[in-house]
């Protein structure tokens, strides 16, 4: 029997706001966008509601109780059929903990959650220059080349 991984995965709930805030810090550092993830951080009440919504998933990878990686995803209910899909919005692992299987484990855990909920697919986007992400997602899924557009609301 192989040894257990040196990290544990935890699906965060409404009582895990502090861990969610740690995860936001990891995202900011990993993406080199600390301002995006820290300067206008939502209130604890907002994060608690989001974590308890049932349609948002925050999976944290923990080592010795500290967040070293995380995944944020949304379940999207479809309109054309009675089914849903999951969109991975963000996935990051702190630099000192990369290449330990954490990102793959986070996605595998989300696959289990999706299967339990009856979701038919998980999808994710990757920037063209993000070779490690592209390699990870290629290992786990089928690539579709699409264009992404941001449309402002004002």
C-alpha positions as CSV (number, residue, x, y, z in Angstrom):
1,X,0.0,0.0,0.0
2,X,1.5,3.4,-1.0
3,X,2.1,5.9,1.8
4,X,-0.5,8.6,2.2
5,X,0.2,11.9,0.5
6,X,2.0,14.6,2.6
7,X,-1.1,16.8,2.2
8,X,-4.8,16.6,2.9
9,X,-7.6,18.0,0.8
10,X,-10.6,19.8,2.3
11,X,-13.8,21.0,0.8
12,X,-14.4,24.3,2.5
13,X,-17.7,25.2,4.0
14,X,-19.2,28.3,5.5
15,X,-17.2,27.8,8.7
16,X,-13.9,27.8,6.8
17,X,-13.6,31.5,6.0
18,X,-10.0,31.7,7.5
19,X,-8.9,28.9,5.2
20,X,-10.6,30.6,2.2
21,X,-8.7,33.8,3.0
22,X,-5.4,31.8,3.1
23,X,-6.4,30.3,-0.2
24,X,-6.9,33.8,-1.7
25,X,-3.4,34.7,-0.5
26,X,-1.9,31.5,-2.2
27,X,-3.8,32.5,-5.4
28,X,-2.4,36.0,-5.3
29,X,1.2,34.9,-4.9
30,X,1.0,32.0,-7.4
31,X,-0.6,34.2,-10.1
32,X,1.6,37.2,-9.2
33,X,-1.6,39.2,-8.7
34,X,-1.6,39.9,-5.0
35,X,-3.6,43.1,-5.5
36,X,-6.4,41.3,-7.3
37,X,-6.7,38.8,-4.4
38,X,-6.0,41.0,-1.5
39,X,-6.9,44.7,-2.1
40,X,-10.7,44.4,-2.2
41,X,-11.2,41.1,-0.5
42,X,-14.8,40.3,0.3
43,X,-16.0,40.4,3.9
44,X,-16.0,37.2,6.0
45,X,-19.9,37.2,5.8
46,X,-19.7,37.3,2.0
47,X,-17.2,34.5,1.9
48,X,-19.2,32.4,4.4
49,X,-22.3,32.8,2.2
50,X,-20.4,31.9,-0.9
51,X,-18.8,28.8,0.7
52,X,-22.3,27.7,1.9
53,X,-24.1,28.4,-1.3
54,X,-23.9,24.8,-2.6
55,X,-22.9,25.9,-6.1
56,X,-19.4,27.2,-5.3
57,X,-16.6,24.7,-4.4
58,X,-13.4,25.7,-2.7
59,X,-11.0,22.8,-2.3
60,X,-7.9,23.5,-0.2
61,X,-4.7,21.4,0.0
62,X,-3.3,21.6,3.5
63,X,0.1,20.7,4.9
64,X,0.4,21.0,8.7
65,X,-2.8,23.0,8.7
66,X,-1.6,25.6,6.3
67,X,-3.1,26.1,2.8
68,X,-0.5,25.3,0.1
69,X,-2.8,25.0,-2.8
70,X,-6.4,25.4,-3.8
71,X,-9.1,25.1,-6.4
72,X,-12.2,27.4,-6.9
73,X,-15.0,26.1,-9.1
74,X,-18.7,26.8,-9.8
75,X,-21.5,24.4,-10.7
76,X,-23.5,25.7,-13.6
77,X,-27.0,24.5,-14.1
78,X,-27.8,24.1,-17.8
79,X,-30.9,25.2,-19.6
80,X,-31.0,22.9,-22.6
81,X,-31.1,19.7,-20.4
82,X,-31.6,18.9,-16.8
83,X,-27.9,18.6,-16.0
84,X,-25.0,20.7,-14.8
85,X,-21.3,21.1,-15.4
86,X,-18.5,22.4,-13.2
87,X,-16.2,25.3,-14.2
88,X,-12.8,25.5,-12.6
89,X,-12.3,29.2,-12.1
90,X,-8.9,29.1,-10.4
91,X,-6.3,26.5,-9.5
92,X,-3.0,27.2,-7.9
93,X,-0.3,25.6,-5.8
94,X,2.3,27.6,-3.8
95,X,5.7,27.5,-5.6
96,X,7.5,25.5,-2.9
97,X,4.9,22.8,-3.1
98,X,4.6,22.3,-6.9
99,X,5.4,19.0,-8.5
100,X,4.0,17.0,-5.6
101,X,0.7,16.0,-7.2
102,X,-1.4,18.6,-5.4
103,X,-3.0,20.1,-8.5
104,X,-3.9,16.7,-9.9
105,X,-5.3,15.6,-6.5
106,X,-7.4,18.7,-6.3
107,X,-8.9,18.0,-9.8
108,X,-9.5,14.3,-8.9
109,X,-11.3,15.3,-5.8
110,X,-13.5,17.7,-7.8
111,X,-14.2,14.9,-10.2
112,X,-15.6,12.8,-7.3
113,X,-17.7,15.8,-6.1
114,X,-19.0,16.3,-9.7
115,X,-19.9,12.6,-10.0
116,X,-21.7,12.6,-6.7
117,X,-23.7,15.6,-7.8
118,X,-24.5,14.1,-11.2
119,X,-22.5,16.7,-13.2
120,X,-21.7,15.6,-16.7
121,X,-18.4,17.5,-17.3
122,X,-15.8,19.7,-15.7
123,X,-14.2,22.4,-17.8
124,X,-11.3,24.8,-17.4
125,X,-9.5,27.4,-19.3
126,X,-5.7,27.9,-19.6
127,X,-3.7,30.8,-21.0
128,X,-1.7,29.8,-24.1
129,X,1.6,30.6,-22.5
130,X,0.8,28.6,-19.3
131,X,2.6,25.4,-20.3
132,X,2.4,23.7,-16.9
133,X,-1.4,24.2,-16.8
134,X,-1.8,23.0,-20.3
135,X,0.3,19.9,-19.6
136,X,-1.8,19.1,-16.5
137,X,-5.2,19.6,-18.2
138,X,-4.1,17.6,-21.3
139,X,-3.2,14.7,-19.0
140,X,-6.6,14.8,-17.4
141,X,-9.0,15.8,-20.2
142,X,-9.6,16.6,-23.9
143,X,-8.4,19.9,-25.3
144,X,-10.8,22.2,-27.1
145,X,-9.4,25.2,-28.9
146,X,-11.8,28.1,-28.3
147,X,-11.7,31.9,-28.1
148,X,-12.4,33.7,-24.8
149,X,-13.9,37.2,-24.8
150,X,-14.3,39.6,-21.9
151,X,-17.3,41.9,-22.4
152,X,-17.5,44.8,-20.0
153,X,-20.8,45.7,-18.2
154,X,-20.4,49.4,-18.6
